[in-house]
Amino acid sequence: MIQCSQSELQTKLVDHNVQMFFKCLGVCHSCVSIEYQNNKSESVYSGSSIDEVCLLEMARQARDFGYFVKRDSSTISYRQSSNHVQDLRVLKVFEFTPERRAMSVVVEDSGKIYAFVKGADSTLMKMKSENQNSHSILKLEDDIKNFAIKGWRTLVFGMKEISPQDGQSLENILKDGWDQLKIEQVESNLTLLGATGVEDSL
């Protein structure tokens, strides 16, 4: 989903965006992991959205880029490509609504605050950063069109680091609580990471 150029700098950027794309898959959803205590200690994903379950399973089978492990009310456990399980503190969730056609999850990740967002392509395109490489956006738009031609259900994924420039200081937000974080601070100026297309098996 992400166009790669030949330059070393661009390759490093693409590698980072691929990692963040899979982290967005593993963070921005409402599924849970159910463990079965058998000889293999297997777990399965469960959720109201078949597409979310499908995408999480795809990421887990790929393994090379990281995938969702489990969650509780305040933490998401995510297995990184290095096989290290990282606990991300969930700070704020903006659930999907038909009006917005998007979902956002804000987490603390290694001392930084990230917002991961997914939603309809028409919605996420309006949230993209003006500074994002135009070539990667054109490639993303081509992928979305191809998915639509095939009749696949499409989602676009994006992220941003939340910094003091997005309003008040992080120190004040942490002190006063994340309830004051506004949706406009989260769902804007995103780096679009890629899109998924899920085929209807019926």
N, C-alpha and C positions, 0 to 999 in steps of 0.2 A: 504493500500500500504506500510505501515511502520511496520516492525516487532517489536513487543513489548516483552521485557524480563520481568522477575519477579522482578528484582531489583528496588529499589526506585529511584536510580539515573537514570537508563535507562528509567523508566516510565516517569520521568520528561522530559528527552530528547525527548522521543516520543511525549509527549504532546506538547512540543515546536515545534517540526517538523510538527505536524499536523496543528497547528495554522499557521505556516509559509507556509505550502503547500496551504492552503486556501487563504492566503494573496497573494501568487504567482498567483493563479488562478484569484484573483480580481485585480491584478495590471498589469500582463503581457498579454495584449490583446489590440485590437484596436476598441473595441465596445464602444458605447455610450448608455446612458440611456435616454429614451424619456418619459416625464411625461404627463399624461392625467389628466386634471383638471375636475374630476367628483366627485361624492359623496365619493369615496374611495381614491382619489388622487393616482391612480395606475400609475405604470411606467413599461415600457417594455424595454428589451435590443434589440439593433439593431446593426448589423455589417455584413461585407461581408463573414465572416466565420460562417457557421452554427454550427460547433463544439464549437467555442468560446461562442456563444449565449447559446448553450445547457449547457455548463459547468458553466457559470455564473448563469443560472437559477437553476441548481442543487445546487450550493452553497447557493443561496438565499433561496431555499426551505428547505435546511438543517438547516440554521439559527444559529446553535449552534457553528459554527466555524468562522463566519465572512464572509462578502460578499461585492462585489462592489456596490456602490450606484450611483455615477455619476462622471463626469470628465469635466474639461475644458482644455485649452491649457497648463496650468502649474500645475494643481492639480488633484489628484485622491482622491475622498471621499470614505472611506472604513468603513463599519459598523463592529466593532469588536464584539467578542462573548459576551462582557459585554454590548452590545447594544449602546456603545458610538461611534459616528461617528468621525473618525479621518481623517484629511486632510493630505495627503502625497504629498510633493513637488516633482514634476517630474524634474529630473536633466538631464537625457539623455535617448534617445531611439535609439536602434539599431533595425531597422525593419527586419522582416523576409525576407530572400533571398533564392532562390533555391540552391545557392552554399553552404551557411552555414547551411541551414535547421534549423534555430534557430531564436528566437527573444529575446531581452533583454531590460529591463526597469530598470533604476537606480533612486532610490527615496531617499529622506531624511525622516527618520522615527524616531521620538522622539530623535532627535539629533544625530542619527547614519545614515550612508549611506549604503544602501543595493542594491545589484543587484539581480533582479529576472529574471530567464532565463527559456525558454521552447523550446522544439524542438523535432526532431526525436530521437528515442532511440539510434541509432548508433552515432548520433552527441553528445548528452549529456553524454553518457558513456565515451567519450574521454575527457570531461571537468571535470570529477569528481575528487574530492580530493583524494589523496592517503591515507589520514588519516581516511577516512570514514570506518565505521564498515563493514567488509567484509560480515557478515551475512545479514545485511540489503540490501547490493548490490545483493547478491544471491537471496534474496526474491523478490527484484524488478525485476531482470532478469526473474524469474519464472513467475511473473505477466505479464510481457511483452510478454513472449512466449505464455501464455494462451490467452491473447488478440489476438495475431496473429493467433492462431489456430482457434479462433472464427470469424476471419475476421474483427475484430474491428479496427478502426482508432486509433492509439496510439500516445500519447504525453508524454514526460517525463519532469518533472519540477525540477528546482534546484535554489539555492540561495547562496549568499556569502555576508559577510560584507566587504566593501571596506575600507581598512585601509592604513595608510602611507606606509606600507611595500609593497603595490602594485605599487609602483612607487614614485612619488613625494608626498609631504604632502597635506592633504586635504585642509589646509589653502591656499596653493598656487593654488590648483585647483579651490577652491571657488572664489579666487580673480581674477584669469585669465580667468575663464569660463570653463564650462564642455565640451566644444567642443574638448579640447585637450585630454580628456579621451579616451584611445584607446580600441578597442574592445577586444584585448588580455588581458587587465586588468580586463575585465568584465567576459568574457566567458572562464574562467579557474578556476581550484581549487574549484569547486562547491561542496556544500553539496546537494546530490540528495534527493528530498523530496518525490517523488512518481510518479506514472504514471496514466494516464486516458485512458480508452478505450471507444470509442463512436461507437455504432452499427449503421450501415447504414440501415435506415428504409425502403429504397426502395426495 
